[in-house]
Amino acid sequence: MAGLYPSLEDMKIDEMAHVQLAAAQQAQHDAQQQAIAAQHGAQIVPAAGSLYAGLGLEELMNYGGLDISEGALNQYVPQEVALAMQTPGAHQMPGAQALVSITPKNDVAMRRAEIQQGVRQVVLAKDQAGKLGIAVRAIDKGLFVAFVWTGSAAALGGLRFGDQILQINGETVAGWKDSKALKTLKKADAERVTLAVRDRPWCRTLTVVKDSSNHIGFVFKKSEITAIVKDTSAARNGLLIHHNLVEVNGQNVVGLKDPEILQIIAEAPRSVTLTIMPSFVYSHLVKNIGFKKIKSFMDHGVPPEF
């Protein structure tokens, strides 16, 4: 089985696929033994029941609102795996990935939301008004992006809400106040501003799966998660209260009204990747900017490479 899965549901359904594969291989082996025995005038009586007979899984036909019965499970099996399972003598599955997955392989939403572990360089040029299009806030001796103006150089350069700025034009900013950082950015050469950036260190991402009712299983108010519904994908995958939604499938939702965020989630595919941030950090970043300004001018697009 694969080492890491996007969600608990992906792990569970892959486990079931391996059980199905093992049962299919056992059935094939039994048939071969039956044929050999018949040639010698003997007979082997196969075990009765379904594909899951004798495996202790006959009653486990659904999981968290997902139908994982024998028939339903087949819809998640990639074509090349299905062909291999149907081929006599086939025991090796294509590739080293999971047999089946609810979340698509190389899911674009997960790639959009990915938080890279490392430092990247961002080179920006100011607009005609001499602006980069960002606001910064100092927290715990670090400097963080608190606002990215839509259509700005910062937005086009891939800066995102919550990113940590480590250097400005080669100068380390640890311990700087907001005012010093803004003054330095204002004085910087309009044609080239070089930043060293670490991706959103206060954030984490997790992938959840909608149930048959198109629900994930959490409640939020003003983007802050306030409740987790028992026995839902949100609960199973470790979503936490006292955290704010920052992105949905890599799209920035900071400053959007709750109905707008709900609409984005409702229109998303079955697997949804959420980016969340502790509420105390979120509140510190957005304070003094103003909700109206954030809603109207914050960049709410997906990363430019997508």
C-alpha positions as CSV (number, residue, x, y, z in Angstrom):
1,M,0.0,0.0,0.0
2,A,1.0,3.6,-0.5
3,G,2.9,5.2,2.4
4,L,0.9,8.5,2.5
5,Y,-2.6,9.3,1.4
6,P,-4.4,12.6,0.8
7,S,-7.2,11.7,3.2
8,L,-8.3,9.0,5.6
9,E,-11.0,8.1,3.1
10,D,-8.4,7.5,0.4
11,M,-6.4,5.2,2.8
12,K,-9.5,3.3,3.7
13,I,-10.7,2.7,0.2
14,D,-7.2,1.6,-0.9
15,E,-7.2,-0.9,2.0
16,M,-10.5,-2.3,0.6
17,A,-9.0,-2.5,-2.9
18,H,-6.1,-4.6,-1.6
19,V,-8.5,-6.9,0.2
20,Q,-10.5,-7.2,-3.1
21,L,-7.3,-8.0,-5.0
22,A,-6.2,-10.6,-2.4
23,A,-9.6,-12.2,-2.7
24,A,-9.5,-12.2,-6.5
25,Q,-6.1,-13.8,-6.4
26,Q,-7.2,-16.4,-3.9
27,A,-10.2,-17.2,-6.1
28,Q,-7.9,-17.6,-9.1
29,H,-5.7,-19.9,-7.1
30,D,-8.7,-22.0,-5.9
31,A,-9.9,-22.3,-9.5
32,Q,-6.4,-23.5,-10.6
33,Q,-6.4,-26.0,-7.8
34,Q,-9.9,-27.2,-8.7
35,A,-8.8,-27.8,-12.3
36,I,-5.7,-29.8,-11.1
37,A,-7.8,-31.8,-8.7
38,A,-10.4,-32.5,-11.4
39,Q,-7.7,-34.0,-13.6
40,H,-7.0,-36.5,-10.8
41,G,-10.6,-37.3,-10.0
42,A,-10.8,-35.2,-6.8
43,Q,-12.9,-32.2,-6.0
44,I,-12.3,-29.1,-4.0
45,V,-15.4,-27.3,-2.6
46,P,-14.9,-23.5,-2.8
47,A,-15.9,-21.2,0.1
48,A,-19.4,-19.9,-0.3
49,G,-20.4,-16.2,-0.1
50,S,-19.3,-12.9,-1.6
51,L,-15.9,-11.7,-2.7
52,Y,-15.3,-10.7,1.0
53,A,-16.3,-14.2,2.3
54,G,-14.1,-15.3,5.1
55,L,-12.3,-12.0,5.4
56,G,-14.6,-10.6,8.1
57,L,-15.6,-7.6,6.0
58,E,-19.1,-8.6,4.7
59,E,-20.8,-6.0,6.9
60,L,-18.4,-3.2,6.1
61,M,-20.1,-2.0,3.0
62,N,-20.0,1.8,3.6
63,Y,-17.6,4.1,5.4
64,G,-18.4,7.7,6.4
65,G,-21.1,8.1,3.8
66,L,-19.0,6.5,1.1
67,D,-20.3,3.3,-0.6
68,I,-17.4,0.9,-0.7
69,S,-19.3,-2.3,-1.6
70,E,-17.7,-4.6,-4.2
71,G,-19.5,-2.9,-7.1
72,A,-18.9,0.6,-6.0
73,L,-15.3,0.0,-5.2
74,N,-14.6,-0.8,-8.8
75,Q,-15.4,2.7,-10.0
76,Y,-12.3,4.0,-8.2
77,V,-10.0,1.4,-9.8
78,P,-7.8,2.9,-12.5
79,Q,-8.2,1.3,-15.9
80,E,-4.6,-0.2,-15.9
81,V,-5.2,-1.7,-12.5
82,A,-8.6,-3.2,-13.5
83,L,-7.0,-4.8,-16.5
84,A,-4.2,-6.3,-14.4
85,M,-6.6,-7.6,-11.9
86,Q,-8.6,-9.4,-14.7
87,T,-5.5,-10.9,-16.3
88,P,-4.8,-14.5,-15.3
89,G,-1.6,-14.8,-13.3
90,A,-1.3,-11.0,-12.8
91,H,0.1,-10.3,-9.3
92,Q,2.0,-7.1,-9.8
93,M,0.0,-3.9,-10.0
94,P,1.2,-1.0,-12.3
95,G,3.4,1.5,-10.5
96,A,4.1,1.9,-6.8
97,Q,1.0,4.1,-6.0
98,A,-2.2,3.1,-4.3
99,L,-4.5,0.7,-6.2
100,V,-7.4,3.1,-5.9
101,S,-8.0,6.7,-4.8
102,I,-11.0,9.0,-4.4
103,T,-8.6,12.0,-4.7
104,P,-7.2,12.0,-8.3
105,K,-3.6,11.3,-8.8
106,N,-1.6,14.6,-9.1
107,D,-4.7,16.4,-7.9
108,V,-4.4,20.1,-9.1
109,A,-6.0,21.4,-6.0
110,M,-3.5,19.7,-3.7
111,R,-0.7,21.1,-5.9
112,R,-2.1,24.6,-5.7
113,A,-2.3,24.4,-1.9
114,E,1.0,22.7,-1.3
115,I,3.2,24.3,1.3
116,Q,6.8,23.9,0.1
117,Q,9.4,23.2,2.8
118,G,12.2,25.5,1.9
119,V,13.1,29.1,0.9
120,R,12.4,30.6,-2.5
121,Q,13.4,33.8,-4.1
122,V,10.8,36.2,-5.5
123,V,11.9,39.1,-7.7
124,L,9.4,41.9,-8.2
125,A,9.1,45.2,-10.0
126,K,7.0,48.0,-8.8
127,D,4.0,49.3,-10.8
128,Q,3.7,52.8,-12.2
129,A,2.6,54.1,-8.9
130,G,5.7,52.7,-7.2
131,K,3.9,50.0,-5.3
132,L,4.4,46.2,-4.9
133,G,0.9,45.5,-3.7
134,I,1.6,43.9,-0.3
135,A,1.1,44.8,3.4
136,V,3.2,43.1,6.0
137,R,2.8,42.3,9.7
138,A,5.5,41.4,12.3
139,I,4.7,38.4,14.6
140,D,7.2,36.8,17.0
141,K,10.2,38.5,15.4
142,G,9.1,37.4,11.9
143,L,7.7,39.3,9.0
144,F,4.6,38.0,7.3
145,V,2.5,38.9,4.2
146,A,-0.9,40.2,5.5
147,F,-2.3,41.5,2.3
148,V,-1.8,40.9,-1.4
149,W,-3.4,43.4,-3.8
150,T,-5.2,41.8,-6.7
151,G,-3.4,42.2,-10.0
152,S,-0.3,43.6,-8.3
153,A,3.3,42.7,-8.8
154,A,3.1,40.7,-5.5
155,A,0.2,38.7,-6.8
156,L,1.7,38.0,-10.2
157,G,5.0,37.0,-8.4
158,G,3.2,34.4,-6.4
159,L,3.2,35.9,-2.9
160,R,0.4,34.6,-0.8
161,F,-1.3,35.6,2.5
162,G,0.7,34.2,5.4
163,D,4.1,33.9,3.5
164,Q,7.1,34.8,5.7
165,I,9.6,37.3,4.3
166,L,13.1,36.4,5.4
167,Q,15.1,39.0,3.5
168,I,14.5,42.1,1.5
169,N,17.3,42.8,-1.1
170,G,19.6,40.5,0.9
171,E,19.0,42.2,4.3
172,T,17.6,39.8,7.0
173,V,14.4,41.2,8.4
174,A,14.2,39.1,11.7
175,G,13.1,41.4,14.5
176,W,11.9,44.2,12.2
177,K,8.8,46.1,13.0
178,D,6.1,46.7,10.3
179,S,7.1,50.3,9.9
180,K,10.7,49.5,9.1
181,A,9.8,46.8,6.6
182,L,7.3,49.1,4.8
183,K,9.9,52.0,4.7
184,T,12.5,49.6,3.3
185,L,10.1,48.4,0.6
186,K,9.1,51.9,-0.3
187,K,12.7,53.0,-0.7
188,A,13.7,50.0,-2.8
189,D,14.6,50.2,-6.4
190,A,11.4,50.2,-8.5
191,E,12.8,47.9,-11.1
192,R,14.0,45.1,-8.9
193,V,13.0,44.1,-5.4
194,T,14.3,40.7,-4.3
195,L,12.7,38.8,-1.5
196,A,13.6,35.6,0.3
197,V,10.3,33.9,1.2
198,R,9.2,30.8,3.2
199,D,5.8,29.4,2.3
200,R,3.0,30.1,4.9
201,P,4.7,28.6,8.0
202,W,1.6,29.3,10.2
203,C,-0.6,27.3,7.8
204,R,-1.3,23.7,7.2
205,T,-3.3,21.9,4.6
206,L,-5.6,18.9,4.8
207,T,-7.7,17.1,2.2
208,V,-11.3,16.1,3.1
209,V,-13.9,14.2,1.1
210,K,-17.5,15.2,0.6
211,D,-20.2,12.6,1.6
212,S,-23.2,11.6,-0.5
213,S,-24.9,14.8,0.7
214,N,-22.1,17.0,-0.5
215,H,-21.1,17.8,3.1
216,I,-17.6,17.8,4.6
217,G,-18.7,18.2,8.3
218,F,-17.7,21.5,9.8
219,V,-19.2,24.9,10.7
220,F,-17.5,28.3,10.4
221,K,-18.4,31.9,11.1
222,K,-16.5,34.8,9.5
223,S,-14.2,32.1,8.1
224,E,-13.3,30.8,11.6
225,I,-14.0,27.1,12.2
226,T,-16.3,26.9,15.2
227,A,-17.6,23.2,15.2
228,I,-16.7,19.8,13.8
229,V,-19.5,17.4,13.0
230,K,-19.0,13.9,14.5
231,D,-18.3,11.0,12.1
232,T,-17.6,13.2,9.1
233,S,-14.6,13.7,6.8
234,A,-13.6,16.8,8.7
235,A,-13.5,14.9,12.0
236,R,-11.7,11.9,10.6
237,N,-9.0,14.0,8.9
238,G,-8.2,16.2,11.9
239,L,-9.7,19.6,11.1
240,L,-9.5,21.9,14.1
241,I,-11.7,24.6,15.6
242,H,-10.2,28.0,16.4
243,H,-8.6,28.1,13.0
244,N,-9.5,30.2,10.0
245,L,-10.0,29.2,6.4
246,V,-7.3,30.8,4.3
247,E,-7.6,28.8,1.0
248,V,-9.9,26.3,-0.5
249,N,-8.3,24.2,-3.2
250,G,-5.5,26.8,-3.4
251,Q,-7.8,29.7,-3.9
252,N,-7.5,32.6,-1.3
253,V,-10.7,33.1,0.6
254,V,-9.4,35.7,3.1
255,G,-12.0,38.4,3.4
256,L,-14.8,36.7,1.5
257,K,-18.2,36.4,3.2
258,D,-19.2,33.0,4.5
259,P,-21.8,32.4,1.8
260,E,-19.1,33.0,-0.8
261,I,-16.8,30.5,0.8
262,L,-19.6,28.0,1.1
263,Q,-20.3,28.4,-2.6
264,I,-16.6,27.8,-3.5
265,I,-16.7,24.6,-1.4
266,A,-20.0,23.5,-2.8
267,E,-18.7,23.8,-6.4
268,A,-15.5,22.1,-5.6
269,P,-14.8,18.4,-6.7
270,R,-15.4,15.6,-4.2
271,S,-12.0,15.9,-2.6
272,V,-11.4,19.4,-1.2
273,T,-8.1,20.7,0.1
274,L,-8.4,23.3,2.9
275,T,-5.6,25.6,4.1
276,I,-6.1,26.7,7.7
277,M,-4.3,29.1,10.1
278,P,-4.6,29.5,13.9
279,S,-7.2,32.2,14.6
280,F,-4.9,34.2,16.8
281,V,-2.4,34.6,14.0
282,Y,-5.1,35.2,11.4
283,S,-6.6,38.0,13.5
284,H,-3.2,39.6,14.0
285,L,-2.5,39.6,10.3
286,V,-5.8,41.1,9.2
287,K,-6.3,43.7,12.0
288,N,-6.0,47.3,11.0
289,I,-6.4,46.5,7.3
290,G,-10.2,46.6,7.3
291,F,-12.6,43.9,6.1
292,K,-14.0,46.1,3.3
293,K,-10.5,46.6,1.9
294,I,-9.6,42.9,2.2
295,K,-12.9,41.8,0.5
296,S,-12.6,44.4,-2.3
297,F,-8.9,44.4,-3.1
298,M,-7.3,41.2,-1.7
299,D,-6.1,38.8,-4.4
300,H,-8.6,35.9,-4.4
301,G,-7.2,34.0,-7.3
302,V,-5.3,30.8,-7.6
303,P,-1.5,30.8,-7.8
304,P,-0.3,32.3,-11.2
305,E,1.4,29.0,-12.3
306,F,-2.0,27.3,-12.3
